[in-house]
Amino acid sequence: MELETVNKLYLELSQVVTAKTARELELEDLLTSARAIAQRGGEATAWDRFDAAVARAGVGSVTAKVFKVLPSDG
């Protein structure tokens, strides 16, 4: 095999390996929405619709992480 052919195959393989799946793109979109919602304090948010979108993405509602307000948060 010529070096040029090997380089082209390597480039194509690296693009396939690093490509995001549809699920990854969906979860990234949901995280972006969640951050925007948090930044505006949850105002004007259709929580039921957001929760349904998260559930459709296969994300459960039980988590080990809790983000409660702490005394150090002021």
N, C-alpha and C positions, 0 to 999 in steps of 0.2 A: 504494500500500500504506500502511496506517496504521502509525504508529510502534509501536503495541502489537503488531501482527502481526510487524513486523520484529524487535522485541525478543524475541518468543517464538521465532521462527525462529533468531535468533542464539544464544539460550540452548540450544536443542536441538542446533544444530550444534556448539557448544562442548563439550557433553557427549559427543557422538559422537567428536569429534576427540581429547579427552583420555582417553577410555575405554581401559583396558588390554586387550590381547588375551589370549586363553587362554594363549598361549605365554609372554607376559610374566608373567602370574600364576603359571604353573608354575615359571618360572625364579626368580622372587622367592621362591617357597616353598622351592625347592632352596637358594637362598642363605641363607635364614633357617635351614634345617636345617644347612647347612655351618657357619654361625656358632655355632650351639648346640653342634655336635659339637666345634668348635675350643675353645670355652669350657670344655668338660668334658674336654679333652685326648684326645678320641677314644675314651674308655672306653665300653664297652658299645655299640659301634657295629657294625652289620652292614654292613661295608664293601662286600661284593659286591653287596648289595641297593642301597646308596646309589649305587655306581658304575653299576649297571644303570639306575637312575632318571635319573641325569645323562645317560647315553648315550641313553636313550629321548627325552630332551628335545633331543637333537641337539647336545650339547656334546661337543667333541672332547677328547682327553687330552693334546694337545700345546699348550704355552703358551710365550710368550716371557717370562712373569713367573715368577720363581723365589723362593720364600719359604723359603730355607734359613736356619738359625740363623747369625747373624753374631757375631763377637767382641763387638761393641757391645751385643748382646742380653743379655749377662751370663750 
